[in-house]
Amino acid sequence: KPSDLSTLPPGVPEALEEEGVAELYPPQAAAVEAGVADGGSVVASVPTASGKTLIAELAMLSAVQHGGKALYIVPLRALASEKKTEFERWEEYGIDVGVSTGNYESDGEWLASRDIIVATSEKVDSLVRNGAAWVDDLTCVVADEVHLVDDSHRGPTLEVTLAKLRRVNPGLQVVALSATVGNADEVADWLDAELVESDWRPIDLKMGVHYGNAINFDDGSQREVPVERGEKQTEALVADALDERVEGQGGSSLVFVNSRRNAEGAAKRMAEVTSRRITGGEKADLRELAEEIRDVSDTDTSEDLARCIRKGAAFHHAGLASKHRSLVEDAFRDRLVKCICATPTLAAGVNTPARRVVVRDWKRYDGEFGGMAPLDTLEVHQMMGRAGRPGLDPYGEAVLLAKDRDTMDELFERYVWAEPEPVRSKLAAEPALRTHVLATVASGFATSREGLLDFLDRTLYASQTDDDARLAEVTDRVLEYLEVNDFLDREGGTLTATSIGHTVSRLYLDPMSAAEIVDGLEAAEAGRTSLRKSPAGRRPDAEAADAGEDDAATPEEAGFVTGSELADAAADEEEGGEITPLGLYHLVSRTPDMYQLYLKSGDKETYREEFYERENEFLGGAPSEFEDVAFEEWLSALKTARLLEDWASELDEDHITERYGVGPGDIRGKVETAEWLLGAAEQLSTELGLDSTVAIREAKKRVEYGVGEELLDLAGVRGLGRKRARRLYEAGIQSRADLREADKSVVLGALRGRRKTAERVLENVGRKDPSMDGVQKDASASAAAT
Ligand code: ADP
């Protein structure tokens, strides 16, 4: 019982009981047995929705009660604020909660006063690199979804971060929460933690496969769900769950599909199923919710979502705005929305149980695999685990779909009977080590090759491998790369980061991104003063060939130019040489830190043409068309750069989503990444004494505000936004200075009569008398601005 837990802050056990936690779930009780509320390290490997969060809370609240400080590491940024909100209910018991999001390099000192801090592993890694002092005060760290150490992109960061935190703080309590995996014991060994392993669930789960006219469940039972002519299996299953009343209530469904487009398409179809099954009262509520959805943003996605919602269905994927996502999740939990069609992100971490889960797609496109690859058992189990709402359903049902008997057998084998895969460290991959080796040296965790290997020995990778030689081998390759690019010095066996190396590590850049940026900027500089000679000999072929010159020019050499050459260079300016925003957007888009947009069919031709049209704007040597892979990557980066350029030219979100086939959330994502990388480029440029700093700063501001050059001053006013800034500009108010002096009726007219907004904006721009009382809007201003 919660009240038996004497280590919690006073009042907390009672509050838990009030929330409905009358008794601890068995895995929670086992974790307490294992000492989780007394500072003991625990790995809890239990099914989805079995109360892992409470295990973490018991550990963190006890730690804080004993004068400590806790850190909760989330796997996705989208989950950070959700967890923070969840933990904030403890504030009334004197627990301060903080969340650390935002830019990597932003300073996290204010977090020193918080008792519980929520952050992603990347953010924690960055805070450690930047020497946040409070890291030393941590007594408890929780790693949520620790099985993601298996993820080749993000796993290594979690792994290294845990190793660093444990190194800084030898007595640290580590609580690792995991889905059920094949080798939780290895994870526990690595973390020197007690293992709590269980397949207990608060509500029974029946897994099965729908084939023909029935679901065949793992317990041997069947449920008839006939599929009518012209109907899809999924439609029949969603309808069936809604038609089966339990205590007067139909059951909701979660449908998992493999892409965003499929989620949207499926939601449209399911909306026809749900709309026939909602009551009059629900209709009114759904209409209201649809309006809220539309208010979030003015995009096609928003409109599509609102239309589905009106009928009682929704889609959910990472391309949605976070406000959209939370509205959908809440309405689903409130049983207003009857069906969500989602990509697997929803299965990870968001608490949205349904009576029935339909895993419609069990294959997904995988580039490395070269086609459609089956999902991991672990991932499918996580989706299935969302079935069954405790207290509402007699049991949860998770259903896969088969069109023939063989597929049914395969699905039983692969997902119903199968054990989840073991987790395997991905640390020994070169891109991961590149980043982490530099950071480990830069932040002083290792000063020699041996020290480095000794540090890496504390990782899961080391504990899982028998082949120490491999890690050493990759490490040596990485050290060499870092040395060649001047990020590290290796003198007399002592490893030190160079000044640039420190900067790169602090900025949280992949060293390869930094090298690409530095090369590009230096090439641009050399190009401008040397009639576009090739850059520093790194990728000499393409440019040297077209410039008809050899590839000897380094920036230094390029400095030795004669007066007449300089004049020629100036004359040449029209043709190229000026650093343009597109050039910079392309430069950052081709680094490994930017997820580039895919080239769809037809795109290759489009961007190939753009490539030749704007050839002079690229910074650094482009690959030749014959280098297939490199050329295509260059074009993907160009597509990404064009999106950023469109955004920075005030193109409507709607047009952008349509032109590039992305969601509004993706635009946000690209813009934020570009801001970060351009900020990093600006610092590198300054540090290297290059001329590009001003151009970079401007390009960065333009993506940040999403505006043309002439709006930069105005758009920086807090609370204004790019559309309103444009209307003010059209009405003749072109700068902050103008705005401070402007006729209020013109301002009000341009802001379409919104008094509150106008007052706020005037206040933010520092106007002494922002009040709009008695001001009439100038109709010509609003006309001029439309
Ligand atoms: P997981 O993180 O394992 O997926 P959660 O921590 O989100 O699962 O828990 C799922 C739900 O169970 C939550 O709504 C939580 O409030 C509830 N819950 C957790 N522990 C208990 C308990 N001991 N008694 C009743 N409800 C609980």
Residues whose N, C-alpha, C, O or C-beta is under 5 A from the ligand:
A	BS01	ADP	G20 V21 A22 E23 L24 Y25 P47 T48 A49 S50 G51 K52 T53 L54 N351
